[in-house]
Amino acid sequence: MSALTITNVSKQYDQVKSLDCVSLEISAGSVLALLGHNGAGKTTLIKMILGLTPLTSGEIDVFGAIPGSNMARSFTSYLPENVAFHGSLTGREQMQHFASLKGESKKTANILLEKVGLNHAIDRRIGTYSKGMRQRIGLAQALLGRPKLALLDEPTSGLDPISRHEFYDIIKEMSENGTAVIISSHALTEVESRTDKIAILSQGKLVANDSLENLRTAAALPIRFDIKTKAKNNKKIAQDLGGKSINGHAIELFCNSDKKIQILGQISSFGAKIDDVDIIPPSLEELYRYYSAENRSSNISEGE
């Protein structure tokens, strides 16, 4: 079932086109990473989905409802990049206030605070919280009402590595329960293995929208081999494979994906002279640079 359908959406501010004919779809229970440089249009798109910013053209459908309508709002939760809460309230008081607005019980508010790891500070004033702790309250309020669509803008900002891991465990649980999740993030390494699809915005245009595997196939960027060898064999093996010797113990070698099996066969032929081999596909960061640069190049050509 489609949770969110965006069809040919554009947004014009005077002479500036913030979004240019963007179309994408996210199904119930899936997780989409929304990527793009500052000013690419990510926040504008999120605000349009929430009904906070009107569309210049196109359509957005939230589970069959119009963005900003009572029905759409009842389905949707939102975690902004910079959360702001009343500093004089305790975590418990703030969450219970949000719960009352959502028609949820105080007990539910307390359970969610514990879920995001704030049980130890539930009765402390928010003014004493760190940025990461305030972010956890933001996540807790985004879980209220079991939303069908969750929009999370830089959700791990301010969180330590352990807290980030716990956050993605919660996201996984949400998706398994049928919630469609959109994560707008600059933390490419984080979302690389934790999302079903990647959507990349560049200068207001959607330049990529697919699974990580399909984006890698379409980009056809080279695969990297990191090969560990015995020092005495290193230079000769590097020369035979056409790779680069590094520090006398390692070899770096790049090839196209269709040559991977052939290269593996050549490496295997060296037998015990090889200590280890790592095959590293193009990272999301490399793919992001590739698709964004491709769009910039096409814009330059059009301008010329």
HELIX and SHEET records of a PDB file:
HELIX    1   1 LYS A   42  LEU A   50  1                                   9    
HELIX    2   2 ASN A   70  PHE A   75  1                                   6    
HELIX    3   3 GLY A   91  LYS A  102  1                                  12    
HELIX    4   4 LYS A  106  LYS A  115  1                                  10    
HELIX    5   5 ASN A  119  ALA A  121  5                                   3    
HELIX    6   6 ILE A  126  THR A  128  5                                   3    
HELIX    7   7 LYS A  131  LEU A  143  1                                  13    
HELIX    8   8 PRO A  161  GLU A  176  1                                  16    
HELIX    9   9 LEU A  188  GLU A  192  1                                   5    
HELIX   10  10 LEU A  212  ALA A  219  1                                   8    
HELIX   11  11 ALA A  231  ASN A  233  5                                   3    
HELIX   12  12 ASN A  234  LEU A  241  1                                   8    
HELIX   13  13 SER A  257  LYS A  259  5                                   3    
HELIX   14  14 LYS A  260  SER A  268  1                                   9    
HELIX   15  15 GLY A  271  LYS A  273  5                                   3    
HELIX   16  16 LEU A  284  GLY A  303  1                                  20    
SHEET    1   A 3 VAL A  16  SER A  27  0                                        
SHEET    2   A 3 SER A   2  TYR A  13 -1                                        
SHEET    3   A 3 SER A  57  VAL A  62 -1                                        
SHEET    1   B 6 THR A  76  LEU A  79  0                                        
SHEET    2   B 6 LEU A 149  ASP A 153  1                                        
SHEET    3   B 6 ALA A 180  SER A 184  1                                        
SHEET    4   B 6 VAL A  31  GLY A  36  1                                        
SHEET    5   B 6 LYS A 197  SER A 202  1                                        
SHEET    6   B 6 LYS A 205  ASP A 210 -1                                        
SHEET    1   C 4 LYS A 244  ILE A 246  0                                        
SHEET    2   C 4 ALA A 250  CYS A 255 -1                                        
SHEET    3   C 4 ILE A 223  THR A 229 -1                                        
SHEET    4   C 4 ILE A 274  ILE A 280 -1                                        
END                                                                             
